[in-house]
């Protein structure tokens, strides 16, 4: 356990809810291994309190923090600078304090593509990705699928107006050429085409562990051998991944994405080039009994 003193520097994660987050466990394990005088804390912040909370963080000298649902887009107007990668995604998941200014970036792309690049190396150029949800996390997944070279990227949501805004927000970016948006009613024709099916919604997250964004019938058309990827990491596996595995799909949970995006964030906050990724991974797996 990190020894906390009057000189200990603060890091943390903001979200609503945030009590389910394993980021403190992971980051504090890394901080302890590195022998640094930091502590990483969870901060439950309701949307109405976001602006005052960020001002408070500046006042007490917080070094940096992670951003999770539902703040990844709402926080952007409150920051002094946003990196090009976060601007392209349109969402921030990592904030650092530099020269009395808040700098926002996004390490979710690195986290998302890591297991697809390492464990499932393949040519994605003829493949189709179907992404459930059109929030901040979905933006990083779209950018990640584009970076991997997917031929088609389909984003599915429930609100047609929000989907149109999502599509239009990419502007003249090359990502826009590969991106198509659909309402939930189109799932029956999209699921059979999916080589990669990603859940970016919070449906199925603790404590609503019996929920899934898809019904059993909707999941039934997922091709055998497709990859189902849930960004949620509690519970393991999620209902969504259980359904996918029952159809013969390969399942990836959000744990490795959590580790890899967290490692990238820690490098930024601590201004170091190497962090103990394996220690972070082991801390999570031990906690989850894996």
C-alpha positions as CSV (number, residue, x, y, z in Angstrom):
1,X,0.0,0.0,0.0
2,X,1.3,3.5,-0.9
3,X,2.3,5.5,2.2
4,X,0.4,8.7,2.2
5,X,2.1,11.8,3.6
6,X,1.8,15.6,3.4
7,X,3.9,15.5,0.2
8,X,1.9,12.8,-1.6
9,X,0.8,13.9,-5.1
10,X,-2.8,13.2,-6.2
11,X,-4.0,11.2,-9.2
12,X,-7.5,9.8,-9.7
13,X,-10.4,8.9,-11.9
14,X,-13.7,10.8,-12.3
15,X,-16.9,9.2,-13.4
16,X,-20.6,8.7,-12.4
17,X,-20.7,6.0,-11.1
18,X,-17.1,5.3,-10.4
19,X,-17.2,2.9,-7.4
20,X,-16.9,-0.1,-9.7
21,X,-13.6,1.2,-11.2
22,X,-10.5,-1.0,-10.9
23,X,-8.2,1.9,-12.0
24,X,-7.2,2.7,-8.4
25,X,-6.1,-0.9,-7.8
26,X,-4.1,-1.0,-11.0
27,X,-2.4,2.4,-10.8
28,X,-1.6,2.1,-7.1
29,X,0.1,-1.2,-7.7
30,X,2.3,0.4,-10.4
31,X,3.0,3.5,-8.2
32,X,4.1,1.2,-5.3
33,X,6.3,-0.9,-7.6
34,X,7.9,2.3,-8.9
35,X,8.4,3.6,-5.3
36,X,6.9,7.0,-6.1
37,X,5.1,9.4,-3.7
38,X,1.7,9.4,-5.5
39,X,-1.7,8.0,-4.7
40,X,-4.6,7.3,-7.2
41,X,-8.1,7.8,-5.9
42,X,-11.7,7.4,-7.3
43,X,-13.8,10.6,-7.4
44,X,-17.5,10.1,-8.0
45,X,-18.6,13.3,-9.7
46,X,-22.2,13.9,-10.9
47,X,-22.5,15.7,-14.3
48,X,-23.8,18.9,-12.6
49,X,-20.7,19.1,-10.5
50,X,-18.1,18.5,-13.2
51,X,-17.0,22.2,-13.7
52,X,-16.7,22.9,-10.0
53,X,-14.8,19.6,-9.4
54,X,-12.2,20.5,-12.1
55,X,-11.7,23.9,-10.5
56,X,-11.3,22.1,-7.1
57,X,-8.7,19.8,-8.5
58,X,-6.7,22.8,-9.7
59,X,-7.0,24.4,-6.3
60,X,-5.7,21.3,-4.4
61,X,-2.9,20.6,-7.0
62,X,-4.1,17.3,-8.5
63,X,-1.4,16.1,-11.0
64,X,-3.7,14.3,-13.4
65,X,-6.8,12.1,-13.7
66,X,-8.6,9.6,-15.8
67,X,-12.0,10.4,-17.2
68,X,-14.8,7.8,-17.6
69,X,-18.5,7.6,-18.3
70,X,-20.3,10.1,-18.6
71,X,-17.6,12.9,-18.7
72,X,-15.4,12.0,-21.7
73,X,-17.0,14.6,-24.0
74,X,-18.5,17.0,-21.4
75,X,-15.1,17.8,-19.9
76,X,-13.6,19.1,-23.2
77,X,-14.8,22.7,-22.9
78,X,-13.3,22.9,-19.4
79,X,-9.7,22.1,-20.5
80,X,-7.0,24.6,-21.7
81,X,-5.7,22.3,-24.4
82,X,-6.7,19.1,-26.2
83,X,-4.2,17.0,-28.1
84,X,-4.8,16.2,-31.8
85,X,-5.6,12.6,-31.1
86,X,-8.3,13.6,-28.5
87,X,-9.6,16.2,-30.9
88,X,-9.9,13.6,-33.7
89,X,-11.8,11.2,-31.4
90,X,-13.8,14.0,-29.9
91,X,-13.4,12.6,-26.4
92,X,-10.9,12.8,-23.5
93,X,-10.0,10.0,-21.1
94,X,-6.8,11.4,-19.6
95,X,-6.1,14.8,-18.2
96,X,-2.8,16.2,-16.9
97,X,-1.8,19.5,-15.1
98,X,1.0,21.3,-16.9
99,X,2.0,24.9,-16.2
100,X,-1.3,25.7,-14.4
101,X,-3.2,24.4,-17.4
102,X,-5.3,21.3,-17.9
103,X,-4.3,19.2,-21.0
104,X,-6.6,16.6,-22.2
105,X,-5.7,13.6,-24.4
106,X,-7.0,10.1,-25.2
107,X,-5.2,6.8,-24.6
108,X,-8.3,4.6,-25.3
109,X,-7.1,3.9,-28.9
110,X,-3.9,2.4,-27.7
111,X,-5.8,0.4,-25.1
112,X,-8.5,-0.8,-27.5
113,X,-6.2,-2.0,-30.3
114,X,-3.6,-3.6,-28.1
115,X,-5.2,-7.1,-27.8
116,X,-6.2,-7.0,-31.5
117,X,-2.7,-6.3,-32.5
118,X,-1.0,-8.8,-30.2
119,X,-3.3,-11.8,-29.7
120,X,-5.3,-11.7,-32.9
121,X,-2.9,-10.4,-35.5
122,X,-4.5,-10.5,-38.9
123,X,-5.2,-8.5,-42.0
124,X,-8.3,-6.4,-41.2
125,X,-8.5,-4.7,-44.6
126,X,-11.4,-6.9,-45.8
127,X,-13.2,-7.0,-42.5
128,X,-16.3,-5.3,-41.1
129,X,-16.5,-3.9,-37.6
130,X,-19.9,-3.4,-35.9
131,X,-19.9,-1.0,-33.0
132,X,-22.7,-0.8,-30.5
133,X,-23.2,2.6,-29.0
134,X,-22.2,6.1,-30.1
135,X,-20.8,7.8,-27.1
136,X,-17.2,8.9,-26.1
137,X,-15.9,5.3,-25.9
138,X,-17.3,4.5,-29.4
139,X,-15.3,7.3,-30.9
140,X,-12.0,5.8,-29.7
141,X,-13.1,2.4,-31.1
142,X,-14.0,3.9,-34.5
143,X,-10.6,5.6,-34.6
144,X,-8.9,2.3,-33.5
145,X,-10.7,0.3,-36.2
146,X,-9.7,2.8,-38.8
147,X,-6.1,2.6,-37.6
148,X,-6.2,-1.2,-37.8
149,X,-7.4,-0.8,-41.4
150,X,-11.0,-2.2,-41.3
151,X,-12.8,-2.0,-44.7
152,X,-16.1,-0.9,-43.2
153,X,-17.0,0.5,-39.7
154,X,-20.7,0.4,-38.8
155,X,-21.9,2.3,-35.7
156,X,-25.3,1.3,-34.2
157,X,-27.3,3.5,-31.9
158,X,-30.9,4.0,-30.7
159,X,-31.3,7.7,-31.4
160,X,-31.2,8.6,-35.1
161,X,-30.5,12.3,-34.5
162,X,-27.5,11.5,-32.3
163,X,-26.2,9.0,-34.9
164,X,-26.3,11.6,-37.6
165,X,-24.5,14.0,-35.3
166,X,-21.9,11.3,-34.6
167,X,-21.4,10.7,-38.3
168,X,-21.2,14.4,-39.2
169,X,-18.8,15.1,-36.4
170,X,-15.9,13.3,-38.3
171,X,-16.2,16.0,-41.0
172,X,-13.8,15.5,-43.9
173,X,-11.6,13.1,-41.9
174,X,-10.6,10.0,-43.8
175,X,-12.3,8.0,-41.1
176,X,-15.7,9.4,-42.4
177,X,-15.2,7.5,-45.7
178,X,-15.3,4.1,-43.9
179,X,-18.0,5.0,-41.3
180,X,-21.7,4.3,-41.6
181,X,-24.3,4.7,-38.9
182,X,-27.5,2.7,-38.3
183,X,-30.3,2.5,-35.9
184,X,-30.9,-0.6,-33.8
185,X,-33.5,-1.7,-36.3
186,X,-30.8,-2.6,-38.7
187,X,-29.0,-5.0,-36.5
188,X,-30.5,-8.1,-38.2
189,X,-28.6,-7.2,-41.4
190,X,-25.4,-6.0,-39.7
191,X,-24.7,-8.7,-37.2
192,X,-24.2,-11.5,-39.9
193,X,-21.5,-9.2,-41.6
194,X,-19.5,-8.6,-38.4
195,X,-15.9,-9.9,-38.1
196,X,-15.6,-7.7,-35.0
197,X,-18.6,-6.8,-32.8
198,X,-17.8,-4.2,-30.0
199,X,-20.0,-3.2,-27.1
200,X,-19.2,0.4,-26.1
201,X,-22.4,0.9,-24.2
202,X,-22.6,0.6,-20.3
203,X,-25.3,-2.0,-20.6
204,X,-24.2,-5.1,-18.6
205,X,-21.8,-3.2,-16.4
206,X,-21.9,-3.9,-12.7
207,X,-24.4,-3.9,-10.9
208,X,-26.7,-4.6,-13.8
209,X,-24.8,-7.7,-14.6
210,X,-27.8,-9.7,-16.1
211,X,-28.3,-7.1,-18.9
212,X,-26.9,-7.2,-22.4
213,X,-27.2,-4.7,-25.3
214,X,-28.3,-7.5,-27.5
215,X,-31.1,-10.1,-27.2
216,X,-30.2,-13.8,-27.6
217,X,-32.1,-13.6,-31.0
218,X,-30.0,-10.6,-32.2
219,X,-26.8,-12.3,-31.2
220,X,-27.8,-15.6,-32.9
221,X,-26.7,-14.3,-36.3
222,X,-23.1,-13.5,-35.3
223,X,-20.8,-15.5,-37.5
224,X,-18.8,-18.3,-35.8
225,X,-15.2,-17.2,-35.3
226,X,-16.1,-13.5,-35.2
227,X,-14.5,-11.5,-32.3
228,X,-16.8,-10.1,-29.7
229,X,-15.2,-7.3,-27.7
230,X,-16.8,-5.8,-24.6
231,X,-15.2,-2.7,-23.2
232,X,-16.8,-3.5,-19.8
233,X,-14.5,-5.5,-17.5
234,X,-16.8,-6.2,-14.5
235,X,-18.3,-8.8,-14.5
236,X,-16.1,-11.3,-16.3
237,X,-17.5,-12.4,-18.6
238,X,-20.4,-10.0,-19.3
239,X,-23.7,-11.3,-20.4
240,X,-22.9,-9.9,-23.9
241,X,-19.7,-12.0,-24.1
242,X,-21.5,-15.1,-22.7
243,X,-24.0,-14.8,-25.5
244,X,-21.3,-14.3,-28.1
245,X,-19.3,-17.3,-26.9
246,X,-22.5,-19.4,-27.1
247,X,-22.5,-18.5,-30.9
248,X,-18.9,-19.7,-31.3
249,X,-17.3,-16.2,-31.2
250,X,-14.0,-15.3,-29.7
251,X,-14.4,-13.1,-26.6
252,X,-12.3,-10.2,-25.5
253,X,-13.2,-8.3,-22.3
254,X,-12.2,-4.8,-21.4
255,X,-9.4,-5.8,-18.9
256,X,-6.5,-5.5,-21.3
257,X,-7.8,-2.3,-22.8
258,X,-8.0,-1.0,-19.2
259,X,-4.4,-2.0,-18.5
260,X,-3.0,-0.6,-21.8
261,X,-4.8,2.8,-21.7
262,X,-3.9,3.1,-18.0
263,X,-0.2,2.4,-18.7
264,X,-0.2,5.1,-21.4
265,X,-1.8,7.6,-19.0
266,X,0.6,6.8,-16.2
267,X,3.6,7.6,-18.6
268,X,2.0,11.0,-19.3
269,X,1.4,11.9,-15.6
270,X,4.7,10.6,-14.3
271,X,6.7,11.8,-17.3
272,X,8.5,8.4,-17.6
273,X,8.9,6.1,-20.5
274,X,8.4,2.7,-18.9
275,X,5.7,1.6,-16.4
276,X,5.3,-1.9,-14.8
277,X,2.5,-3.1,-17.1
278,X,2.7,-6.7,-15.9
279,X,2.3,-5.6,-12.3
280,X,-0.8,-3.6,-13.3
281,X,-2.3,-6.6,-15.1
282,X,-1.5,-9.0,-12.2
283,X,-3.1,-6.7,-9.6
284,X,-6.3,-6.8,-11.6
285,X,-6.3,-10.5,-12.4
286,X,-5.6,-11.3,-8.7
287,X,-8.4,-9.0,-7.5
288,X,-10.8,-10.6,-10.0
289,X,-9.7,-14.2,-9.1
290,X,-8.6,-14.9,-12.7
